[in-house]
Amino acid sequence: MAEPSSIARPYAEAVFRLADAGGRLAEWSASFANLTQVAADERVLRAIRDPRLSTAAVAGMILSVLSGRLSGEAENFVRVLAENRRLTVLGEIHKQFEALKHEREGVVEARVETAFPLDDAQLADLVARIEKHTGRKVKASVSVNQELIGGVRVAIGDKVIEASARAQLAALESALKN
């Protein structure tokens, strides 16, 4: 069986080209956010996976929940996914679409772990520093990890900037052992 990311890629790329050509990346991003939220609901997932329900019935159910919040093209996209039994990879399509959108907009996603919650000013300062370091706009998702003791750990793709007290103590311990 193919990986969800492989199945999702052509759909994400097709929608991205359509949205980019029409200057509607933000609109499609919002549509995907709504669709992903609905498709993640346990009741909707059961319906998507129920072989007794027609693809038209499943698509109709999703479209009725989002009535008035999707463009005609987005509604057609839902129908195509339903007909091809690909609604289960909607979250992955959304993820890949957002990655393409961020690449186009020069945005990089940063996962920030902090030992303590950051206030708005601290987060703004940290984001500004990361933007200066990367030369790109930064979209940061922040989580608290008390095991860091102090400081932050920033992951951008496969690159990690380790500025936590735990990492500094581990480096000191290693230096003392050598």
N, C-alpha and C positions, 0 to 999 in steps of 0.2 A: 504494500500500500504506500502511496506517495505521502511525503511529509506535508503537513498543513502549509508550511511556508512555500513549498514548491507549487502547491495547488493555488495558493492565494496570489502569487507573484503576477501572473498575467492579468488577473482582474484588477489588482492594485495599479499596475502600470497603465492599463487601458483607461481606468477612471482618472488617473493622474493626468494623462495626456489630454483627455476631454476637458477636465477642470482647468488645467493650465492654459489650454488654447482659448477657453472662454473667460479667463480671468476670474474664475470662481473657486479658487482653492479653499478659501475660508468657508464658503457655503457648503462645499462637499465635506470639509472637515467636520462641520457641525452636523451634517446629515449622518456621517459615519458615527459620530459620538452618540447620536440618538439611536441609530440602528443597532449599534453594539450593545447599548444599554438594554434595549428591548430583547435582543437575541440572547442575552446572558441570563434573562429571567428563567427560572427553573421550569415554569409552566410552558413557556414558549419553546424551550429546548426539548421538552417532552413531545410537543406537537411537531417540531421539526423532525424529530427522530421516529415519529409514529408512521409506519409504512401504510397504515390504513387511510391516512389523510392524503388527499391529492396535493400536488405541488401548488396548484392554484389556491386551494383552501389555506395552506400555510402562508403563502405570500399575502393573501387577502387579510389574514389575521394580523400579520405584522403591519401591513399598510393601514389597517383600520385603527390600530393603536397609535400610529403616528400621523393620523389624518390631518392634513393641512400643514404639516411640518416638513414635507419632502417635496422636491421639485418633481416634475414629470419624468425627468431623466433618472432621478434617484429611485422613483417608484418602478420604472422599467428595469433598473439594475436589480432591485429586489426580486422581481419576477424572473429575471435571467438566472440569478443565483438559486432560486427555488426550483426552477425547471431542471437545472443541472445538479441539484442536490448538493449545493455548496454553501448553504446558509450556516453550516457548522463552522466554517472558516472565516466568517464575517469579522471576528475580532482580529485575526491575523491579516486580513485584507486592510483593515483600518490601520493597524500598526505599520504595515509596509507603505500605505498611502502617506501616513504622517512622516515617515522617514524620507520619502521622496519630496514631500512638501518642504520639510525642514532643509533638505539639501538645496532645493531651489531658492529658498529664502535666506540661505547662509546661516541657518540656525543649527546649533549643536545642543544635544541633550546631555545634561550633566546630572548624575545621581550623587547627591551630597548627603553624607552621613555626618551628624554632629553629636557630640557628647551631651549637649544640652540644647533645648529649643532656642532658635534664633528669632530675634525681633525683626521687624521689617527693615530697619536701618542696617542691621548686621547682614541680613540676607542680601540687600541691595549692594552693600559694599563687597561682599563675597562674589556676587554675580559680576560686578564691574571688574574685579580682579581676574576672574576666569575669562571674561571677554577680552581683557587686555592680553592675557596669556595666549589665548587661542586665536585672536583676531576675528572672531565670529560672535554673533549674537548667541546668548545662552538661555536655554529654557531649563530651569533647575527644578528637580524634584527632591525635596528634603525629607529625611527621616532621622529620628533620634536613635542613637546606638550608644548606650551608657558604657559599654565595654571599651569604648575609645578613651575613657577617662577624661580627656580634654582634647580640644582641637577638632579638626575635620578630616574626612577622607572624601575626595572627589574622584568619581569615575566618569570618564568621557570615552565612550566606546570601550576599547580594551586598554586604554591608558588610565593609570591610577595615580593621583597626586595624594600622597600620604603625609598629612600634617597633624597626626594625632599624637597625644602624649604616649599612648601605648606603643606606637611605632618608634617613637624617639627613645623610650625606655628599652625596647627590644634591641635597637641599634647600639645603645650604650652598653647593654649587657653583652652583646656580641663583641664589641670592641674591648671590653674588659677581659673577656675570655681569651682573646688573641694576644 
